Each structure stands twice: as structure tokens, then as C-alpha cells.
């Protein structure tokens, strides 16, 4: 009898039965460009994974829909005088999606799992590996003891340390949990068909963020024109990564809303300084490559104005990025002269790894345009395009003899650059194609500076060094262009590069 009763209860939950009458379920279907590489919150390998984690998991601190730092599973914190001990008061009454209570034990377990060698967490080095010890004071108080001060810890807690349910994970095991994870976020996991769709359901017992819909379906549709066609036909309610060249056309559609917000998505072309041929080790060569590309024209003709040219690889809102320097101007004569002076090897053909469409707007067109401009100053390239997962794996493998230049979209995860700099530019960083001992020292020193003004000055100096010794061809920071049907109300969160559907509504 109990089995039958449980089945009926589950059916009532799924069908929305109340008093014998069906309650209409509100489902929003959004077409996104790519699938997450992982749905285990301690195995994040790419920015696309956040389109799942941002809905289903939470950390101690995070960011609200305005992008402001806000407490999530913690209510408050205290910091010791030496900046090495953080005591967090946890939010009472929080439940995991399966009804288990959230406690300090889950925080301690998640930290241990995040750092365990067998977990192979690509992002552990950003935050959790600096935690020397975790002390459970009581069920709702936890104390983290750091090996060294970390001025970016609160900003990074929301993107680099998600909390899992100890009891559930130990029962399920790592593999099963990675296929059907359980978090505390405003949506719970329902199902996934890899490279096809992800289905999430509103979590009615969430402590704060109450979704205004019942179900969220994220369909993986790599081709942007297909996403647009599906939106116009009413097959989907929302789409992301709208190509800028069709945004104006969509604005004329009476059934569609076009939404443009600033992003933390920075676009540039990496010059592989550790490549065995050594051609990119001279900063003057890398400066010349920056002079060789007409970025203003590309912003107008390829991005159709939906981007802001960069002087450094960061959004101007990022701490320290406001260095007061003008972006490198287009000057092909100067570029050629600098390359000649540096005795650059024009006889070689340089392999240029591009990103296939889906992850970033106009990725293919941008790479082709950059290759054209480099050709105008005598630099021969051979373009190779890979889909997102393969492209990410190639970069992470750091096989410097296989790729000379590569497309990069560097996502700043929040206003603090230390979630990205150690991984993207420090020698040996997880995604670094660069080596600069001076820059390494500046990156290593940044988080130990706890005085805000002193740290701001240091980060400005760091980004100025990056500008003067460019590891990349700096291009621009993009605007995120999304679109919805007219019956959808949604304001995407600014300064992220993945969709956040916490407050989406449907009439």
C-alpha cells in the first residue's frame, strides 16, 4: 500500500493535480548554443557548465541578478586580523533538493571533495586548495583557515566552490551523482540528454529565489540560425548568443523581444609564447600583431557594433582594468616594420586554432578576419576549427608544438580578476599559453594584499604590464544578445557569459 501511495503522490507532483483538477504547468524552453562539459560541481572545466550550475547549486556567497556580491548559503562572515581565518554563519532552514538539511558538515565535506586528487577538480587551485583546515563550530557555523590571505575569496566563492549534500553523495557515489546531481539552487535537476537538452524543475522549498515558472528546458542548438528560426516559429521561448548581424532584423519582428546587456566575455587571440619555434617570445612581435589587426572595423562589420574595444583582456568593470591606456591602433606599416626588426620568420605557416560556432558569437568569422589581416602584413596562417569541447581539451592539453595561435573567449566570472589571471596567464596555469616570470610574481602577490586601495593599484599595475607585454591580440568585450517571445519577461544578468533564468516569467 505504501508503494502505491508514494506512486500516486509522485504522479500528483508531476501532473500538478490539486483537488482533482490539473493545474497548468508553466514551462520555458530556451535554446542555448552548447552543452555543459560536466554537471558535477567539483569538475567544472568550462564556462558553459555555469548555465547548469548557476541554477542548481550554490556556494557560501554568490551574486544577485544585478551582479552584486550577496550571501547565499552563508548569512554573514567574520575575518581574522591576519586575513587567514574566515568564520561563516550559515543560513538556517536550507534544504537540498531531496529534502536533506544543509549543515556545516556539507561545507566541510564539499571542501574536502573539491581538493581530493581523485576528484581532479580543474578549478580547485583558484580557491579551495588555499584552505588548510575546516573547523565545524556547530551545525550552522564553519571556520575556514587559509594557508595565505585571499582578498578575492568572497567574490570567488559563488563560482568556484559549490556545496553538495554529503549524505546523498556518499550514498550515490561519484559517478551516479555526476549524472543526477543534487544541490540547493532554485531549480532541481530532472533529466539530461547529452548534446540535446537539459530539463530542470522549480524547487519550491528554496530559501529565497522562487522561480516563477515550473519547468526550465535548455535545448542545445549549436546553429544560431536554427535557434532564431525556432524562436520565430514559437518552438522555443528564448534564445541566447544571437548573432549581431541579425539582431536588428529580430527587433522588427512583432512577436520577439531583443535584449542586450554588457558581458564579462572578453575576446582575443592567444599567441603561444612557449611554442618551440620561439617566434612569439619577443614582446615587440606580440605588439606588432596587435597593430596588424583593424579591431574598430571588425567591431563595426563583424560584431555590428555590439562590442567594446579592449586595451587589456578584461571588461572595464573588472577591478584594476581601468589602466588609462588607449587600445592598440590599426597600423599595418608599423606592424610590418616591427616584425622585420625582430627578424620574424615569415616563411613559416602558423597554425591558428579557431572555435566552431555555438559557444561564442561570430567566433568563426572573427578568426577568419584576423587571419586575413595577419596575411596583409605577411604572416601566413592555417585555420583549424574545433567544436567547443574539443577546442577546450586542446588548449588544456598545452601541446605547444601543435598550435601557434588560438581563439580565446576569456570569461571574467565576477568583478575580481583573480578567478582568471592565475589560470589563463600564469606560467603553468590550467589554460595558460604564456610564460612571463615578472607577471607570475605580480599575480602571486595580488591576493595577499588585503587593503582595497593598495590592491587596486597593484592590479592596475598588473594589467598595465599585460598591456605593454601583450600575450594576446586584444580584441574586445562583447555585449550579450538574447531574444525572447513577447509573452516572456526576462532581464538577463549583466556581466556574465552564460544565461541565468532565476526570474524568467511566462504569460
N, C-alpha and C positions, 0 to 999 in steps of 0.2 A: 504493500500500500504506500509506503514512504517513497518508493521509486516512482510510482505513478504520480503522486502528489508533486514531487520535485520536477517531473517532466512537464506537468501542467503549468507549474509556476514559471518554468523557463519559457514555455510557449507563450504565456501571457506577457512576459517581459519582452520577448522578441516581437510579438504581434501588436503590442501596445493595447491589450484588452483592459477595459475598465468598466465594471458594471455591465458586462456582456456586450458592450459596444466597442468597435475598433476606433482607436484614436489615431488620426492621421500622423504619420511619421514624416518629419522634415529631413530630407537627405540633400546634401550639397555634393555635387560631383565636380571636382577640379582636375583639369588636365595639366600635368607637370611634365617637364622635359626628360627627367631621368629618374631612375630607381635608386634608393639608398644602397650603399655597398654593404651595410651591416645594420641590423636592428638590435644588436646587443650594445647597451650604452657604454660599455667599457672597451669597445672595439671599434670606435669611430675612426674611419680612415679618410673621409672626405666631407666637404661642406654639404653635399647633397643629403647626408644622413640626418642633418638637422631638421629637414622637412618632416621627419618622423619624430625624432626625439623632442623637438620643441612642443609637441602636442601631448606626448605620453609620459615624459619623465621630467623630474625637477631636481634642482640642487638646493643648497642652503640659501644662496642668493641667486637672483636672476635679473631679468629686465622686463619692465612693463611694456605695454603697447606703444608707449612714446619712446622706448629705448632707454629709459632711466633705470639706474640701479635700484632694485627693490628686493626686500626679503621674500623668500619663497618658503622653504621648509624650516628656515630659522625665523624667529621673531626679532632677534637682536643679537649683538655680539659685543664683546669687550676685548681689547688688545693690551698685552703687557707693555711695559715701558720700553723693553728692548725690541719690540715688534716681532717676537718669535713665538708668542703664545696667544691663540685666539680661543675664547670661550663663547660658545654659541648656545643661546636659549632656543629650544626647538618649539615649533608650533604644535600646540596640543590638538587632539581630535583628528589628526590627519589619518586617512586610510589609504592603503594600496587598493588597486582595482579589484582584488579578490576579497577585500574586507579586512585584511590583516592590518593591525595598528602599526603606525610608524613610530619608531623609538630611536634612541641614541645607538642602540645595538646595530641598527641598519646602517647608520652612518659609519660606524667603525668597520663593519663587515665590507661595505662598499669601498672604503679606502684600501683595505687590505686586498680586496679583489682587483681593484684598479692597478695596484702596484705589483701584483703577483707575476713572476716571469711567465708562467703558463698562460696568463690572460693575453699577453702580447698587446698591451694597450698602446697604440701609437701616440696617444696624447698624454700619457702619464707624466712625461718629463716636464710638461708645462706647469703643473700644479702639484699633483699628489705625491710625486717622488720626493718633494721637499718636505713632506710630513714625516717627522722622525717617530712620533708616537701619538696615539689617540687614547684619551682617558675618558671613560664613561663616568661622569659625575653622578648622574641619576638618569631616569628614563627620558627626561626632556632637557638634559644638559650634556654637552660634549665639549671636550677641550682638545684642540689640535696644537701640537708642539712642532714647530718648524725647525729645520736644520739651519736656515738663514732667513732673514726678513724677506717678505714678499709683498711689495707695495701694490701689486696687481691682484692679490688673492681674491678680494671680493668681486671684482669685475669678472674674473675668470671662473668663479665657482659655478655660474649658471651654464657655461658652455663646456667645461672640461671636467666636471665632477657631478655626474648624475647618481642618484641614490636608488638602490634596488632593495627588494624585500629579502632579507637573509633567509627566513624560513622557507619561502617559496622557492628561491633559487637552489637551496640545498636539497629540497625535495625533488625538483625537476632535473637538476644537473645543468651544466653549462650549455650543452648542445640543444636540449629541449627549450631552455629559457631563451636562447638566441633565436628560436623560431616562433615563440609565442610569449614575448616578454610582458612583465607586469610592473607598472610604475604607479605614480601618484598624480599624473597630469590630468588636465581637463578632459582628455579623450583616452579611452582604453583601446588596446589592440583587439581586433576581431579576426582579420584574415589577411593573407598576402599571397598574391600570385606574382612571382618574380618577373620583373620587366613588363608586368601588365597592370596590376593595381594593388593598392593598399586600402583596407577598409578599417575605419575607426568608429567607435560609438561614444557618444557623450557619457561622461562619468558623473552621474547625478549627485554623488556624495563628495565631490571635490570641495576642498576647504574654502575656495574663493572664486575661481574662474568658472562660471556656469555657462557652458555653450548654449547658444540659442537655437541650435539645430540638434537633431537626434543622431544623425549619421554623417560621417565625412568619408567620401570615397576619393582617393587620389589615383587617377588613371595615368599611367606612364605613356606619354605620346611624344616621341622624340622629334617628329617633324613639326615645325612651327605652323606651317600652312594647314596641316591636318588639324592642329589644335584650334586654329581660327575657324576653319570650316565647321568643326564640331560645335563651337560656341554659337556661331551664326545659325546653325540648324537646331539649336536648343538641346543637343545631345549632352552637353556639359554646361555647368553653371558659371564656371570661372576658369581662366587660363592664366598662366604665368609665362614670363620670357617672351612677350610679344615683340616681334621684330620691329625695330623703329621705323622702317620704311613703310609699314602698313598701319602704324598707329593712327595716323591722320585719317586714313580711309575708314578705320573702325569707328572713329569719333563721329562719322557721318551716319553710322548705322543707328536707326531709332531704337533698336532693341538691345543696344550694347552700351555699357559704361567703360571708358578707358581711364585707368588710374596710374598716375606717375608719381613715384616717390624717390627720394635720394637713397643711395645704397652704400654699403661698405665694400662693394665689388670693385676691385682695382685690376685693370687690365694692363699687361706689359709682356714683353718678350724677353725671356731669360737668355743671357749669353753665358755659356757653360765655361766658367773660368778654369775649372780643373781639367778640361779636355786635354788629352795627351799632346795635341799639336801646339798648345800654348798660345794660340793666336789671340785669345781674349784676356790674357793676364795683364796686359798693359791698360791702365785706366783711360789713356788717351784714345785707344781703339774703341773702347766702350762709349766714350763721349762722342766719337765720330759717328757711331751707329745711331746715336740719339739725334745728331744733326741731320742724318741722312733721310729721316722719315718725316713727311709733312703731316703732322698729327692734326693740325687745325682742319686741313682739307678732309682728312679721314673722319673727323668728328662730324663734319657737315655732310659728307657724301655717303659714308658708310653707316654712321650712327645717327644721321639725320638730326643732329643737334642734341640728342639725348645722352650727353656725357660731358664731363668737365676735365679739361686737360690737367695733367698732374706734373708737379715739379719733383715729387718724390712718390714712392709706391704706397700711398695712403690717402684716404679721404681727409679733407682739411679738418673735419671734426675730431679726428684721432689726436690724442694728446701728443704734442711735440711735432706734428706735421706742418704747423704754420711757421715755416722756416724763412719766409720773406724772400724767396728766390723765384725768379721767373722760370717757367718751363723752358727746356732747350728749344730754340727756334729752328725752323727748317732752313738749312744752309748746306746744300749738297756740295758746293765748291769747297767749303771749309772741311766738310766730312772727307772728301777725297784727298785733300791736301794733308790732313792729319793721318789718314791711313797710309799715304805714301811715305810720310815722315817716319811712321812707325814700322816701315818695311812690312806691311801687311801682305800675307800670301794670297794674292788674287787668283792663283792658279787652281786652288782647291775649290771643290764644291761642298758647301756646308749643309749638313742635314738639319732640316727645320721641322720639328715635330709640332703638328697642329692638332687642335681639338675639334672633333667632328661636332656637328650641330646637336643641340639638346641641352647641354649644361649652361652655356653662356650665349647671349645674343650675339649674332654675327661673327661667331668665332672663326668660321671658315673664311669668310670674306675679309676679315681683318688680317689674318695670316697671309692670305694671297696678296693683299695690298702692301703689307710690309715687305714681303719678298720682292714685289715689283720695285719699290723704292730702293731697296738694297741693290738690286740689279742696276739701277740708274747710276750708282757710284762704283760699279764694277764687282760687287760681291755676288758670287753665284751661290744659289741655294737649291736644295731639292726638298720639296714639301712632302711630308708623310702625315696623313690624318688618322687619328685613332678615336674610337668612342671613349666616353669618359672613364670607365673602369680600367680599360687597357692603358689609356693615357696616364692615369694616376699611378698604376703599377709600374709603368716605365720610369716615371720620374722618381718614385720611391726607391726603385732599384739602384739609382745613382750609377748607371753604366755610362760613364762619361765619354767612352770611346764610341758610343752609338748615336749620340745626339749632340749637335753643336749649338743649336738654338731651340727653344721650345716656348710655345704659348703658355702663359700662366694667367689664371684669374685668382688673385690673392684676396681672400675674404678676411677683412678685419671683423672679428667676432663681437667686438664691443669697442668702447672708446679708448681702451688701453692697448697699445701695440705689442705688449709682451706676450700675448697669446700667439702672435705670428712671428715676430722677429727671430726668436731662437730656432724655430723650426724651418723658416724659409731662407735665412741669410747667415746664420752662424755656421762655421765650419763643422761639417758632420751632422747638421740638422736634418730632421726626417725628410724634408722636401728641398733642402738646400742644394743648389748647383753652384755654390760660391765659396770662396775661401779668402778671408781678409783678417789677419790677426788683430789689427787695430780695431776693426768693427767688432770682432769677437769680444774683446775686452770691454767695449762700450756696452754691448748687450748684456754681458755678465754682471756689470756694475749697476744696471738700471733698477732692478727690483730691490736692491739693498738700500736705496735712497728713499727714506720714508717721508722727508719733508716735501710737501707737494710742489712748492716753487722751485726748490733745488732739483727735484726730479724732472719737472717740466723743462728746465734749462738743459739738463743732461740729455733728455730725449730730443730736444731741438738740435743739439749738437750732433747727436747720433744720426738724425735724418739729414742734416747738412752734409755730414761725411758720406752718407749714401748718395746724395745728390752729386757731390764732387767726384766720387769714385763709383759711378753707376754700375751696378751688377746687371742691369736690365736696360732695354729700350723702354723708357717710361711712356705710357700711352695716356690712359685716362681712368677716371672713376665713372662708372655707368649710373644712369638712372634705371630703376626697375620699372618696367612697364607691364601692367597686368590688365585684364579686362574681365568684365562680368556681364551676365544678362541683367536687364533693367530691374528685375524683381529681387536682385541680390544687393544687400547693403554690406559693404566691407571696406575698411580702411587698412591697407597693408601696413605693417610696421616698418617705419623708415630705418635705414642703415642696417639692414640685414640683406643677405642674398638668397634667402630661402623663404617660402611662404609661411605665414603664421595665421591660422584660421581660428584663433581663440574666440573672436567676437563676430564672426560672419553670421548674417541673418538672411532668411529667405521668406518672401511673402507667399 
